[in-house]
Amino acid sequence: MKTYKEFIKLLNEEKQTSYFQTSLGSVYKVHDDGTTTRNKSVHNVPGHEGDEGLKKRSHKTVYLHPDHMGAVHGMAALGVDSRRVVIDKGHIASVTRSKGVWGKSPSHGPHPYSEKPIMGYHPIELWDKKNDIPNGIDSYSEVHPGNVITRMQ
């Protein structure tokens, strides 16, 4: 786990494009390529006890309007072999696999996203890009839906 001073050093190592804070206090550095590194705050949300500090850099981060969070909520609870978050033509959706076939619920997208942080939106961090969705659509097996952005600098 990194200290706050180490996180500030990380913020200054590269040309800083921006950083933002979410409603529970986590601070995200936005790197020049649009990926993010999260410094998770200490908070007492059940299941997150003792899970604070610097997290791994995302492979991709997008920003989703609160009305569309159904596209990714609950995905982290599914096994990585049976779920994907897909990114296609400026839209995000989640799909699940049953009996070898990928499918989705209408509430799971597709929904438009932003590639830049927006006040009031949620950061969606993605990792582990896969090539197993038909038609060459980008998909990721790991996802972290962040809390709403409340401060930007």
C-alpha positions in Angstrom: 0.0 0.0 0.0 1.3 3.4 -0.9 1.2 6.4 1.4 -0.4 9.7 0.6 3.1 11.2 -0.1 3.8 8.4 -2.5 0.5 9.1 -4.3 1.3 12.8 -4.6 4.7 11.9 -6.0 2.9 9.7 -8.6 0.6 12.6 -9.5 3.7 14.7 -10.3 5.8 12.1 -12.1 4.0 12.5 -15.4 2.5 15.5 -17.0 -0.7 15.7 -15.0 -3.8 16.0 -17.1 -6.2 16.1 -14.2 -7.4 14.4 -11.1 -10.8 14.1 -9.4 -12.4 13.0 -6.2 -15.5 10.8 -5.7 -18.3 11.0 -3.1 -16.6 8.6 -0.7 -13.2 10.5 -0.9 -11.2 8.4 -3.4 -8.9 10.4 -5.5 -8.1 9.4 -9.2 -5.2 10.6 -11.3 -6.1 10.8 -15.0 -3.0 9.9 -17.0 -2.2 11.4 -20.4 -3.6 8.3 -22.2 -6.9 8.5 -20.3 -6.2 5.6 -17.9 -6.6 6.2 -14.2 -4.9 5.3 -10.9 -7.1 5.4 -7.9 -6.1 6.1 -4.3 -9.0 4.5 -2.5 -10.1 6.4 0.6 -10.7 4.8 4.0 -14.5 4.3 4.4 -16.7 1.9 6.3 -18.8 0.5 3.4 -19.5 -3.2 4.2 -17.1 -5.4 2.4 -14.4 -2.7 1.9 -13.0 -2.7 5.4 -9.2 -2.4 5.3 -9.2 -2.0 1.5 -7.7 1.4 1.0 -4.7 3.0 -0.7 -3.2 3.0 -4.2 -4.9 0.6 -6.7 -3.6 -0.7 -10.0 -3.7 1.6 -13.0 -6.7 0.9 -15.3 -6.3 -0.3 -18.8 -9.2 2.0 -19.8 -11.5 4.4 -17.9 -14.7 5.8 -19.2 -17.3 8.0 -17.4 -21.0 7.1 -17.1 -24.1 9.1 -16.3 -25.7 8.0 -13.0 -28.9 7.0 -14.9 -26.9 4.4 -16.8 -25.0 2.7 -13.9 -27.3 -0.4 -14.4 -25.0 -1.2 -17.3 -22.2 -2.2 -14.9 -23.6 -2.6 -11.4 -23.3 -6.2 -10.2 -20.7 -7.1 -12.8 -17.9 -7.4 -10.3 -19.9 -10.1 -8.4 -20.0 -12.4 -11.5 -17.1 -14.7 -12.4 -14.6 -13.3 -14.9 -15.3 -16.1 -17.3 -19.1 -15.3 -17.5 -19.1 -11.5 -17.8 -17.7 -8.8 -20.0 -18.1 -5.0 -20.2 -18.1 -4.1 -23.9 -17.1 -0.8 -25.4 -18.3 -0.2 -28.9 -18.7 3.0 -30.9 -18.9 5.3 -27.9 -21.3 3.1 -25.9 -20.9 0.8 -23.0 -22.8 -2.4 -22.1 -22.4 -5.5 -20.0 -22.9 -9.0 -21.3 -23.0 -12.4 -19.6 -22.4 -15.8 -21.0 -24.8 -18.7 -20.6 -24.2 -22.1 -22.2 -21.4 -20.5 -24.4 -23.6 -17.7 -25.8 -23.1 -14.0 -24.9 -26.3 -11.9 -24.2 -27.5 -8.9 -22.3 -30.5 -7.4 -20.5 -31.8 -4.2 -22.0 -31.0 -2.4 -18.8 -27.3 -3.3 -19.3 -26.9 -1.0 -22.3 -25.7 0.1 -24.6 -25.4 3.5 -23.0 -23.3 6.5 -24.2 -20.2 7.3 -22.1 -17.6 10.1 -21.9 -13.9 9.5 -22.3 -13.2 12.6 -20.0 -14.2 13.0 -16.4 -17.5 15.0 -15.9 -18.8 16.3 -12.6 -21.7 14.1 -11.4 -20.7 11.1 -13.6 -19.1 7.8 -12.4 -15.7 6.6 -13.4 -15.7 3.0 -14.8 -12.3 1.5 -14.6 -11.6 -1.5 -16.9 -8.8 -4.1 -17.0 -8.0 -7.4 -18.7 -9.0 -6.8 -22.3 -10.4 -9.9 -24.0 -11.0 -10.9 -27.7 -13.8 -13.3 -27.2 -16.9 -11.2 -28.2 -18.1 -11.6 -31.8 -17.4 -8.9 -34.4 -14.2 -7.7 -32.7 -15.9 -5.6 -30.1 -13.6 -4.5 -27.3 -14.4 -6.2 -24.0 -13.0 -6.3 -20.5 -13.4 -8.9 -17.8 -12.5 -6.7 -14.8 -14.5 -3.6 -13.9 -14.6 -1.2 -11.0 -17.6 1.2 -11.1 -16.6 4.2 -9.0 -18.7 6.5 -6.9 -20.0 9.8 -8.4 -17.4 12.5 -9.1 -17.8 15.4 -6.7 -14.6 17.4 -7.2 -12.3 18.0 -10.2 -8.9 19.7 -10.6 
